[in-house]
Amino acid sequence: MKFHKPVLGLVALCLLCAGKPALHANSKKDIGIVNFATCVTESKLGKQEQEAMENIKNQMAHLIKDIEEQLQDLTGKLSDSDFLDGLSPEGEQELKMKYGQLREEHERYQQQFYQVMQQANMKLVQTVSSYVNAATGKIAKAKKLSLVVNKDACFSFDETFDITQVVIEEMDKSFDELQAQAVSKADKQETSEEQTAVN
């Protein structure tokens, strides 16, 4: 069966067009998208770091609240004319000095609070980032991905690119291994100390 040249050209064009989607589909396998925020909130490491950060926040907030209550009490006394009338000039001056000191202490603790929270947040991001980097490296190698990017770097993407859950699973695996190693090391140290005490 013979084909005329125009028919052959049409067949060739159809084959080319049919081949393009296949090439595009294969390229999807070369890219991975990771939601870093989800890695922080859902991974075991992220949850541990968030809990540690929350504990620091609560301790600092409790300290500041205690000073604020003392300041509120002194403010009430200093604005109560009947209370002040019952004090000697020295007593009133001492009360005002105490108020001033507490104000300075309150401001100092507030500054420390912001600094400590900023440092804790940086530590959280750095620690989780190192785990995400290690996990994505392993997954990229296993899945033969050419590129893995953070979701925040994308305006939009196909959900099939998302490998966040796989990354979290790999992070949790590494976290569990390190925890087991830490427990084993602690047990060995405890056994060694007990043997030293017996000897």
C-alpha positions in Angstrom: 0.0 0.0 0.0 1.5 3.3 -1.1 1.1 6.6 0.8 1.1 10.0 -0.9 3.6 12.5 0.5 0.9 14.7 2.2 -0.5 11.7 4.0 3.0 10.6 5.1 3.6 14.2 6.5 0.3 14.0 8.4 1.2 10.6 9.9 4.6 11.9 11.0 3.1 15.0 12.6 0.6 12.9 14.5 3.4 10.7 15.8 5.4 13.8 16.9 2.4 15.2 18.8 1.7 11.9 20.4 5.3 11.7 21.6 5.3 15.1 23.3 2.9 14.3 26.2 4.9 11.1 26.9 8.1 13.1 27.2 6.4 15.7 29.5 5.0 12.9 31.7 8.5 11.4 32.1 9.9 14.8 33.1 7.5 14.9 36.1 9.5 12.1 37.7 12.6 14.3 37.7 11.1 16.9 40.1 10.2 16.8 43.8 8.3 19.4 45.8 8.7 19.5 49.6 6.5 21.5 52.0 9.1 22.6 54.6 6.4 24.0 57.0 4.7 20.6 57.0 8.0 18.9 57.7 8.3 21.1 60.8 4.8 20.5 62.1 4.4 16.8 61.2 7.8 15.2 61.7 8.9 13.7 65.0 11.9 16.0 65.1 9.8 19.1 64.3 7.4 18.2 67.0 10.2 17.7 69.5 11.8 21.1 68.6 8.5 22.9 68.7 7.8 21.4 72.2 11.3 22.6 73.4 10.6 26.0 72.0 7.2 26.1 73.7 8.7 25.2 77.0 11.2 28.0 76.7 8.4 30.4 75.8 6.3 29.3 78.8 9.2 29.7 81.2 10.1 33.2 80.0 6.4 34.2 79.8 5.9 33.0 83.4 8.8 35.1 84.6 7.6 38.2 82.8 4.1 37.7 84.1 5.4 37.6 87.7 7.2 40.9 87.3 4.1 42.4 85.6 2.0 41.4 88.6 4.5 43.1 91.0 4.4 46.2 88.8 0.6 46.2 88.8 0.6 46.0 92.6 3.1 48.8 93.0 1.2 51.0 90.5 -1.9 50.5 92.6 -0.1 51.5 95.7 1.6 54.6 94.1 -1.7 55.8 92.8 -3.5 55.3 96.2 -3.2 58.6 98.0 -4.5 57.1 101.3 -1.8 54.5 101.1 0.9 57.0 100.3 -0.2 59.3 103.2 0.5 56.4 105.6 4.1 56.1 104.4 7.1 58.2 105.5 8.9 60.2 102.7 11.6 57.6 102.8 9.1 54.7 102.5 7.5 56.4 99.5 10.9 57.0 97.9 11.8 53.4 98.4 8.6 52.3 96.8 9.2 54.5 93.8 12.8 53.2 93.5 11.5 49.6 93.6 9.0 50.4 90.9 11.7 51.9 88.7 13.9 48.8 89.2 11.0 46.5 88.3 10.3 48.5 85.2 13.9 48.2 84.0 13.9 44.5 84.9 10.6 44.0 83.0 12.1 45.7 79.9 15.3 43.6 80.1 13.4 40.4 80.4 11.2 41.3 77.4 14.3 41.9 75.3 15.7 38.6 76.4 12.4 36.9 75.6 12.5 38.1 72.0 16.2 37.2 71.6 15.7 33.7 73.1 12.7 33.0 71.0 14.5 34.2 67.9 17.4 32.0 68.7 15.1 29.0 69.4 13.3 29.6 66.1 16.6 29.7 64.2 17.7 26.5 65.9 14.5 24.8 65.0 14.7 25.9 61.3 18.4 24.9 61.1 17.9 21.5 62.8 14.8 20.6 60.7 16.6 21.9 57.5 19.5 19.5 58.1 17.1 16.6 58.4 15.1 17.7 55.4 18.3 18.0 53.3 19.5 14.6 54.3 16.1 13.0 53.7 15.6 14.7 50.3 19.2 13.6 49.3 18.3 10.0 49.9 14.9 10.2 48.2 16.3 12.1 45.2 18.9 9.4 44.8 16.4 6.5 45.2 13.8 8.1 42.9 16.4 9.6 40.5 15.1 13.1 40.9 17.1 15.9 39.2 15.5 18.7 41.3 13.9 19.0 44.7 12.5 22.4 45.7 10.7 23.9 48.7 6.9 24.5 48.0 7.4 28.2 48.9 9.6 28.6 45.8 6.7 27.5 43.5 3.7 29.7 42.4 1.9 26.5 41.5 2.6 22.9 40.8 1.1 19.5 40.0 0.3 17.6 43.3 2.0 14.5 41.9 5.3 16.3 42.4 4.8 16.5 46.2 7.1 14.2 48.1 6.6 15.8 51.5 5.1 12.7 53.2 8.0 10.5 51.9 10.5 13.1 53.3 8.8 13.1 56.7 8.8 9.3 56.8 12.6 9.3 56.0 13.1 12.1 58.6 11.2 10.0 61.3 13.3 7.0 60.4 16.6 8.9 61.0 15.1 10.5 64.1 14.2 7.0 65.6 17.6 5.7 64.8 19.4 8.5 66.5 17.1 8.2 69.5 17.8 4.5 69.8 21.6 5.2 69.6 21.3 7.8 72.3 19.4 5.4 74.6 21.9 2.6 73.9 24.8 5.0 74.7 23.1 6.1 77.9 22.5 2.4 79.0 26.2 1.5 78.3 27.4 4.5 80.3 25.1 3.6 83.2 26.3 0.0 83.1 29.9 1.2 83.0 29.4 3.5 86.0 27.7 0.7 88.0 30.7 -1.6 87.3 33.1 1.2 88.4 31.1 1.7 91.6 31.2 -2.1 92.4 34.9 -2.3 91.8 
